[in-house]
Structure formats: C-alpha cells, structure tokens
Amino acid sequence: MRKLFHELAKPARHRRRVEHLLMKTTTGNNFNTNDMFLGGKMMEQQQQQQQQIRHHHPDPRDLKYMTKGWKAALKEKTIPESVHEASVKRELKLGLQGSSSINDKTIPTFSRGELPHFAGINTFMKAPYCEDISEVGKYDAAVVGVPFDGGTTYRPGTRFGPQGIRRISALYTPYNYETGVDLREQMTLCDAGDIFTIPANIEKSFDQISNGVGYIASTGAMPIILGGDHSIGFPTVRGIAAQTTKNIGIIHVDRHADIQEYDLDERMHTTPYFHATNIPNVKPENLVQIGIGGWQVPRAAVKEIRNRRTNVFTMSDVEDLGIEKVVEMALERAWDGCDAVYLSYDIDSIEAGFVPGTGWPEPGGFLPREALKLVGLVAAEGLCGMEVVEVSPPYDVSDITALMGLRICVDAMGAMVAHGKMGKHRHIIDKEFVPF
C-alpha cells in the first residue's frame, strides 16, 4: 500500500501504473476496504489537481507574471494611427479609388504607399522621396545612399548596396512588435536618394560624400547612410564633424581594423579610421572597434592601433564578457569627453554564413541576434549619424545580406525612438554649412 501512495503522488503520466497497483491491492490476499477507499480518494484528488493546473507556468497574461509578448500586445494599443490614416487618404487621392468590386475601400487603383509590398517604386521602406534636398531638414532622419566601391581591395559590388537594401526594405512595415515602436507614427523619415559619386576618382568621391552628408547633418536631420564600401567611413564622419565644434566618438563594428594609413597607395576601405581620427574633433581615444579578429587584419593596422591607443574588442572579448558588458565599456569610451557618437556598422562583422553578400567575408563573427542586440544597446544612448557598409548584392543569396543591413538601420532608429533619443543630437550642430 505504501508503494501505491508513492505512485499516487507522481504526475498523471503514472496513472496507468497506479491503476495496476490498485488492482493488485484489491485482488490480493490482504484486501482492505479502508485502503481501497483511501487509494481511490487520492486518485480523485490527483485528477482534480491535474484539471486545475494544466501548465507548468502561470498565465502569461497575469499581471504578476506577464510575458514580454503580452506586454507588447498591450503597448500596441497606445500607439497612434493618425499618420497611417492620413497616408491612406493621400494614397486614395493620388492613386484613384479602387474598382467597385474591391470591398476594402482603402485600396486605390494605383499603388501609392506601403502596400502591396511587391509593388511600387522603392524608396527606403517606402518613405517619402526628398527630391528637393533643401527640404531635408523637415525630417528627423534622412536615408542617403553612397553607391561607391572604388575603395574595395578584393570583391567589388557594394556600389549596388543602396539599391539592394532599398529593394528588400519593401518587405518591412514601420512597426516592430517586440519594441512597441512605429517609425511612421513616432518619427519622420525621408529618402534623400543617392550621392553622385565619381567611380574613377576616390578623392573626388570623398569630397562629394562629405558635401552630401555634411549638408544633411547641417539641417538637423540625422544621416542614415547606405554604403558602399568602408572607405566611405572617413568622408561620412568628416562631413558631420565639419558641422560642429563638439567632439564626436565612433563605435565601429567590424571584423577588420580599417585603420592603416594607405593600402595599394590609396585611401581604401582598409584605411578610414586612420584619417577619421586625424580630424580635430574626432579623437582616436574615442574610437571603439568591436568584433575585430580573424585572418584579415593587416599588421600595418595593428601598429596604428597601438600608436593611437584606440579601444579594441575582439570576438573573444565579446564571448568572455557578453554583449551587454562590451557595449557598456564601448559607450563609456566613445562618449568620454564627447557630445555625440557615430555608429559605423560593417556587415562583414556578422558570421559569414549569414551574410554571403559582402566583399571580405570572415567566419567567426556575430550571430544576427547578437548583432541586433548590440546595435539596439548602442543606439539607445543616441546617435548623430550611422552607416551600414559592405553590402554587395552581386554576391548575395536571396537578399539575406541586404535584409540584415536593413535590419541594422531600422533597429537603430527603433531603439532611439523607444528611448527618446531621436533628434537629440541637433544641439551639437553649431556651424554653418560650408561646401567641400
């Protein structure tokens, strides 16, 4: 009988064993009606318990134990929809009311907005195209393409990066469920088009890039730059730094150091941070490089790391310390004595198997989820500008590299919106724009 009680205390999956023991108890030589009654009572209680507690965890909607998923569902209710509603009216006005057989009266005849995702003329996430660049200051942020791969030292193709990212951006809506952010409702965004680069001339292209990015920054709009190879990391920072007397820190995420002075006798995509940290208000001690390592870091770059005393975190550091700790340390160094931080994200910092469309793939990098967490934590403190570089569509598979580049951009914007940092960089713009 003691064995029977022990089995009764176990979960319901042992019920057949309990019934078998109960049968043995009632048919054996030592039959006892009290034992039979007690055993039956315990089985009844066990069944009631199983009916009452169906799960091994509490109700996810319970206020005490609420999941992030349910909190996100509740938060969505607080986000306005006025911009979306105005967009629908505009699309109907511009695109002609749909045919009489269409039940959904918000659908126009000609696609003029976000839907359908496979149609329309692709700006970045179907954002308004700012054809008159003098109006770019009306927006919180402006996406600008830099289709330049003249600084590439191995596989070209990043000149098509802006096109590739814009094309796959049609896949996205402006709302993120997990963060509870709707970019369309909570900030203003435009697509400023592409900077006119000069394919055969690196230095003239650099001047064009600094001119374009500098002008956008001077209006107060935050430049979100789609590269292009990483040589543009110098002229983009130069453009922003020229609009302020304040100091700017850089967080550079990459598998490569990109800090030697010259490569192949030119300022190539292996050199931007040597030249960027020569700018008076962009100091090398405020340059933080995360993810550096592998078999593609030239020793010439390592010498400059030592000479300039920059801050370097390898993938081993990330593994040992964790993403949160590395970002905490990176932010401390990048912001030390600075009024703003610029984010440069090289797509090849991500494990090569996830981003085949890049010029210098290197195994051993970040997993996509780690990369997104890092970007979100960095952007939550605020940015004065950012770039995603080295997306090369000719080497891509099913647009997955371009999609990752897109996600880096929208997650950075989402984190800034969620933490009230979008537009907070404007105070550093204290100089008039002077063309390069």
C-alpha positions as MATLAB code, in Angstrom:
seq = 'MRKLFHELAKPARHRRRVEHLLMKTTTGNNFNTNDMFLGGKMMEQQQQQQQQIRHHHPDPRDLKYMTKGWKAALKEKTIPESVHEASVKRELKLGLQGSSSINDKTIPTFSRGELPHFAGINTFMKAPYCEDISEVGKYDAAVVGVPFDGGTTYRPGTRFGPQGIRRISALYTPYNYETGVDLREQMTLCDAGDIFTIPANIEKSFDQISNGVGYIASTGAMPIILGGDHSIGFPTVRGIAAQTTKNIGIIHVDRHADIQEYDLDERMHTTPYFHATNIPNVKPENLVQIGIGGWQVPRAAVKEIRNRRTNVFTMSDVEDLGIEKVVEMALERAWDGCDAVYLSYDIDSIEAGFVPGTGWPEPGGFLPREALKLVGLVAAEGLCGMEVVEVSPPYDVSDITALMGLRICVDAMGAMVAHGKMGKHRHIIDKEFVPF';
ca = [
       0.000    0.000    0.000;
       2.920    2.345    0.732;
       4.100    1.798   -2.849;
       0.640    2.734   -4.101;
       0.665    6.026   -2.184;
       4.133    6.807   -3.585;
       2.891    6.311   -7.149;
      -0.209    8.414   -6.498;
       1.999   11.363   -5.593;
       3.544   11.333   -9.059;
       2.180   13.229  -12.119;
      -0.710   11.931  -14.199;
       1.516   10.122  -16.673;
       1.943    7.417  -13.990;
      -1.799    6.868  -13.711;
      -1.741    3.513  -15.519;
       0.861    2.242  -13.072;
      -1.333    3.442  -10.188;
      -4.383    1.658  -11.561;
      -2.353   -1.520  -11.969;
      -1.179   -1.362   -8.342;
      -4.718   -0.613   -7.191;
      -5.980   -3.730   -8.970;
      -3.275   -5.805   -7.295;
      -4.212   -4.355   -3.913;
      -7.904   -5.161   -4.288;
      -7.361   -8.691   -5.617;
      -4.527   -9.726   -3.283;
      -4.734  -11.722   -0.081;
      -4.522   -8.626    2.131;
      -7.568   -6.798    0.756;
      -8.562   -3.858    2.974;
     -11.646   -1.705    2.217;
     -10.150    1.275    4.081;
      -7.041    1.120    1.934;
      -9.217    0.853   -1.160;
     -11.260    3.879   -0.162;
      -8.148    5.907    0.683;
      -6.433    4.978   -2.586;
      -9.497    5.928   -4.618;
      -9.799    9.234   -2.781;
      -6.168   10.108   -3.513;
      -6.601    9.268   -7.190;
      -9.666   11.527   -7.371;
      -7.716   14.392   -5.765;
      -4.849   13.829   -8.197;
      -7.229   14.073  -11.167;
      -8.748   17.299   -9.833;
      -5.284   18.810   -9.416;
      -4.372   17.933  -12.990;
      -7.548   19.589  -14.253;
      -6.896   22.772  -12.269;
      -3.165   23.134  -13.126;
      -2.818   22.468  -16.830;
       0.532   24.202  -17.398;
       3.944   24.250  -15.764;
       3.953   28.065  -15.849;
       1.489   30.783  -14.814;
      -0.894   32.513  -17.209;
       1.305   34.798  -19.403;
      -1.403   37.470  -19.222;
      -1.297   37.542  -15.422;
      -0.071   40.984  -14.272;
       2.426   39.387  -11.895;
       3.963   37.024  -14.434;
       3.181   38.811  -17.724;
       5.349   37.822  -20.686;
       7.086   40.379  -22.875;
       4.926   39.119  -25.712;
       1.726   40.057  -23.921;
       3.156   43.398  -22.751;
       3.962   44.171  -26.390;
       0.386   43.378  -27.382;
      -0.910   45.817  -24.760;
       1.589   48.513  -25.745;
       0.415   48.470  -29.374;
      -2.911   49.897  -28.209;
      -1.152   53.082  -27.034;
       0.498   53.855  -30.393;
      -1.421   56.402  -32.508;
      -2.502   55.634  -36.075;
      -3.077   59.166  -37.344;
      -0.140   59.229  -39.783;
      -1.213   55.910  -41.263;
      -4.779   57.168  -41.676;
      -3.534   60.325  -43.391;
      -1.357   58.189  -45.682;
      -4.350   56.098  -46.736;
      -6.292   59.238  -47.662;
      -3.329   60.562  -49.630;
      -2.912   57.262  -51.489;
      -6.588   57.262  -52.496;
      -6.334   60.845  -53.687;
      -3.185   60.234  -55.730;
      -3.887   56.696  -56.846;
      -7.591   56.735  -57.826;
     -10.283   54.927  -55.851;
     -10.207   51.164  -56.396;
     -12.680   49.374  -58.652;
     -16.230   48.734  -57.453;
     -15.537   45.022  -56.873;
     -12.928   45.841  -54.201;
     -14.522   45.532  -50.754;
     -11.662   47.245  -48.894;
     -12.240   50.888  -49.771;
      -8.754   51.903  -48.605;
      -7.225   50.205  -51.660;
      -6.504   52.571  -54.588;
      -6.221   51.562  -58.233;
      -2.552   52.567  -58.438;
      -0.135   51.593  -55.671;
       0.975   54.794  -53.952;
       2.047   53.632  -50.481;
       3.353   50.751  -48.394;
       1.111   48.076  -49.917;
       1.401   45.770  -51.675;
       4.980   45.102  -50.583;
       5.952   43.729  -54.007;
       4.742   46.813  -55.915;
       5.578   50.486  -56.144;
       8.792   52.460  -56.595;
      11.227   51.529  -53.875;
      12.451   54.241  -51.596;
      13.768   53.100  -48.213;
      10.746   51.438  -46.568;
       8.516   53.386  -48.981;
       9.417   56.599  -47.111;
       8.792   59.938  -48.878;
      11.410   60.774  -51.508;
      13.018   64.115  -50.683;
      13.770   65.188  -54.243;
      14.339   68.806  -53.214;
      17.276   68.349  -50.841;
      16.712   71.800  -49.342;
      13.664   70.302  -47.581;
      15.577   67.502  -45.843;
      15.659   69.432  -42.557;
      11.919   68.852  -42.150;
      12.648   65.253  -41.168;
      14.113   63.636  -38.064;
      16.261   61.319  -40.174;
      17.219   61.023  -43.837;
      18.385   57.857  -45.558;
      21.063   58.549  -48.164;
      22.799   56.083  -50.450;
      26.519   56.185  -51.179;
      26.944   53.858  -54.182;
      30.730   53.699  -54.170;
      33.096   50.720  -54.248;
      36.233   52.378  -55.611;
      37.949   51.688  -52.301;
      37.444   47.928  -52.484;
      40.614   45.828  -52.447;
      39.043   42.438  -53.252;
      35.435   41.788  -54.369;
      33.555   44.812  -55.798;
      29.787   45.241  -55.956;
      28.986   47.404  -52.936;
      28.051   50.272  -55.277;
      24.793   48.331  -55.608;
      24.349   48.167  -51.815;
      21.906   51.104  -51.542;
      19.719   49.637  -54.301;
      19.755   46.206  -52.679;
      18.821   47.492  -49.229;
      16.057   49.691  -50.603;
      14.647   46.813  -52.647;
      14.345   44.421  -49.695;
      13.119   47.249  -47.443;
       9.755   46.952  -49.201;
       9.320   43.771  -47.150;
       9.043   45.674  -43.863;
       6.305   47.588  -42.118;
       7.247   50.568  -39.909;
       6.002   48.781  -36.752;
       8.050   46.447  -34.529;
       6.007   44.217  -32.247;
       8.715   43.457  -29.680;
       9.803   47.044  -29.074;
       6.351   48.573  -29.491;
       7.653   51.222  -31.897;
       6.019   52.516  -35.076;
       8.543   54.590  -37.039;
       5.834   56.109  -39.230;
       3.867   57.366  -36.235;
       6.681   58.290  -33.854;
       9.285   59.969  -36.079;
       9.657   61.473  -39.548;
      11.834   59.780  -42.150;
      12.671   60.524  -45.766;
      14.817   59.026  -48.503;
      17.216   61.638  -49.852;
      18.342   59.471  -52.760;
      21.980   58.768  -53.631;
      25.097   60.920  -53.586;
      26.639   61.356  -57.044;
      29.983   59.562  -56.630;
      32.783   59.534  -59.209;
      33.717   55.896  -59.930;
      37.222   56.595  -61.235;
      38.276   59.061  -58.541;
      38.382   58.232  -54.832;
      39.246   61.706  -53.554;
      36.582   63.480  -55.613;
      34.055   60.896  -54.413;
      35.145   61.552  -50.826;
      34.503   65.273  -51.315;
      31.067   64.548  -52.775;
      30.246   62.268  -49.833;
      31.388   64.793  -47.214;
      29.432   67.501  -49.019;
      26.206   65.478  -49.115;
      26.361   64.004  -45.624;
      27.544   67.313  -44.194;
      24.624   69.170  -45.743;
      22.069   66.715  -44.355;
      23.665   66.928  -40.905;
      23.711   70.727  -41.033;
      19.914   70.807  -41.322;
      19.497   68.776  -38.115;
      18.302   65.625  -39.855;
      20.206   62.513  -38.805;
      22.049   60.926  -41.772;
      21.466   57.178  -42.174;
      23.977   56.134  -44.806;
      23.744   53.054  -47.019;
      27.144   52.080  -48.444;
      29.183   51.465  -50.372;
      32.475   50.040  -49.240;
      34.032   51.043  -45.926;
      36.326   53.660  -47.434;
      33.306   55.989  -47.076;
      33.730   55.802  -43.286;
      36.191   58.694  -43.472;
      34.224   61.200  -45.622;
      30.934   60.490  -43.828;
      32.416   61.323  -40.432;
      34.285   64.293  -41.930;
      31.007   65.669  -43.261;
      29.274   65.549  -39.876;
      32.303   66.727  -37.873;
      32.550   69.852  -40.065;
      29.108   70.987  -38.865;
      30.052   71.176  -35.181;
      32.695   72.368  -32.748;
      31.764   69.479  -30.450;
      33.663   66.204  -30.127;
      32.347   63.054  -31.797;
      33.073   59.467  -30.743;
      32.865   56.492  -33.089;
      31.659   52.952  -32.457;
      32.926   50.811  -35.320;
      31.641   47.227  -35.602;
      33.721   45.110  -37.962;
      35.936   42.040  -38.349;
      38.669   44.283  -39.771;
      40.586   47.128  -38.121;
      40.458   49.547  -41.115;
      42.996   51.909  -39.550;
      46.141   51.720  -41.679;
      47.210   54.922  -43.455;
      47.209   53.690  -47.052;
      46.516   50.476  -48.934;
      47.628   49.956  -52.554;
      48.910   53.551  -52.355;
      45.400   54.999  -51.806;
      42.878   55.689  -49.025;
      40.968   52.435  -49.471;
      38.336   50.594  -47.412;
      41.107   49.421  -45.082;
      42.032   52.992  -44.061;
      39.024   55.116  -42.945;
      39.755   55.334  -39.222;
      43.348   56.449  -39.625;
      42.063   59.522  -41.464;
      38.833   59.997  -39.496;
      40.763   60.172  -36.221;
      43.020   62.863  -37.690;
      40.004   65.210  -37.691;
      40.490   67.622  -34.743;
      37.139   66.885  -33.056;
      37.246   63.114  -33.695;
      39.883   61.763  -31.345;
      41.408   58.253  -31.569;
      40.804   57.596  -27.865;
      37.063   57.867  -28.608;
      37.225   55.267  -31.391;
      35.870   51.900  -30.232;
      36.225   48.895  -32.529;
      34.153   45.783  -31.797;
      34.445   42.330  -33.374;
      37.977   42.720  -34.741;
      39.843   39.479  -35.494;
      40.429   36.576  -37.829;
      42.950   36.300  -40.648;
      42.277   39.611  -42.393;
      43.713   42.228  -40.020;
      46.902   43.624  -41.619;
      49.830   44.171  -39.262;
      50.116   47.724  -40.585;
      46.724   48.373  -38.981;
      47.763   46.802  -35.677;
      50.701   49.198  -35.430;
      48.264   52.130  -35.723;
      46.007   50.627  -33.034;
      48.992   50.725  -30.685;
      50.195   54.164  -31.810;
      46.761   55.777  -31.440;
      45.691   53.827  -28.361;
      42.240   53.071  -29.736;
      39.820   50.729  -27.982;
      39.556   47.243  -29.458;
      37.247   44.342  -28.560;
      37.740   41.030  -30.336;
      35.053   38.383  -30.748;
      36.762   36.546  -27.885;
      36.201   39.603  -25.685;
      32.540   39.578  -26.674;
      32.329   35.867  -25.873;
      34.047   36.250  -22.495;
      32.387   39.472  -21.322;
      28.991   39.255  -23.014;
      27.281   41.753  -25.322;
      25.917   43.946  -22.514;
      29.280   44.409  -20.808;
      31.141   45.096  -24.055;
      28.570   47.727  -25.062;
      28.716   49.302  -21.604;
      32.510   49.630  -21.882;
      32.314   50.793  -25.509;
      29.815   53.529  -24.707;
      31.932   54.701  -21.793;
      34.981   55.158  -24.043;
      33.138   56.534  -27.087;
      31.205   59.131  -25.077;
      34.113   60.161  -22.833;
      34.516   63.906  -23.417;
      32.208   63.753  -26.451;
      28.831   65.289  -27.215;
      27.739   62.760  -29.841;
      28.526   59.278  -31.154;
      28.545   57.960  -34.716;
      27.881   54.284  -35.493;
      29.669   52.575  -38.366;
      28.424   49.038  -38.976;
      30.283   46.788  -41.402;
      28.036   43.906  -42.404;
      31.009   41.522  -42.507;
      31.157   41.662  -38.704;
      28.361   39.083  -38.808;
      29.143   35.389  -39.196;
      29.925   34.839  -42.902;
      27.312   32.121  -43.325;
      24.555   34.680  -42.631;
      25.910   37.457  -44.891;
      27.363   35.967  -48.082;
      26.878   39.229  -50.000;
      29.959   41.099  -48.848;
      33.433   41.848  -50.170;
      35.595   40.443  -47.365;
      33.665   37.627  -45.606;
      35.263   36.356  -42.383;
      33.904   33.423  -40.325;
      33.585   33.694  -36.578;
      31.630   36.932  -36.308;
      28.381   37.865  -34.593;
      25.204   35.879  -34.869;
      22.402   38.069  -36.284;
      20.563   38.211  -32.956;
      23.765   39.296  -31.184;
      24.377   41.994  -33.793;
      20.883   43.391  -33.384;
      21.184   43.435  -29.610;
      24.487   45.298  -29.834;
      23.070   47.897  -32.224;
      19.978   48.409  -30.076;
      22.034   48.980  -26.930;
      24.393   51.427  -28.662;
      21.608   53.398  -30.376;
      19.573   53.628  -27.158;
      22.086   56.222  -25.939;
      21.624   58.347  -29.068;
      23.488   58.803  -32.367;
      24.376   61.771  -34.562;
      24.543   59.558  -37.640;
      25.160   55.988  -38.756;
      26.215   53.930  -41.733;
      25.875   50.340  -42.899;
      28.615   49.359  -45.315;
      29.974   46.475  -47.411;
      26.633   45.033  -48.565;
      27.417   43.617  -52.018;
      24.253   42.373  -53.795;
      26.110   40.604  -56.654;
      27.380   38.083  -54.081;
      24.172   37.931  -52.062;
      21.755   34.994  -51.799;
      18.006   35.694  -51.622;
      18.739   39.265  -50.417;
      19.676   37.980  -46.934;
      22.719   40.260  -46.572;
      20.764   43.303  -47.743;
      17.980   42.340  -45.334;
      20.466   42.254  -42.463;
      21.761   45.697  -43.457;
      18.192   46.978  -43.485;
      17.503   45.482  -40.074;
      20.580   47.184  -38.578;
      19.208   50.556  -39.737;
      15.629   50.120  -38.558;
      16.661   48.615  -35.216;
      18.928   51.596  -34.564;
      16.096   54.027  -35.344;
      13.660   51.971  -33.279;
      15.965   51.985  -30.248;
      16.411   55.746  -30.493;
      12.662   56.306  -30.709;
      11.954   53.902  -27.846;
      14.434   55.718  -25.581;
      13.513   59.261  -26.597;
      16.838   59.933  -28.360;
      15.692   60.649  -31.898;
      16.612   64.232  -32.770;
      18.518   64.822  -29.526;
      21.778   65.286  -31.450;
      20.592   68.544  -33.038;
      22.135   70.706  -30.329;
      25.655   69.851  -31.499;
      25.075   71.449  -34.933;
      26.565   74.881  -34.274;
      28.348   75.784  -37.524;
      27.048   76.959  -40.889;
      27.370   74.588  -43.794;
      30.370   75.302  -45.996;
      30.608   73.197  -49.190;
      33.638   70.937  -49.531;
];
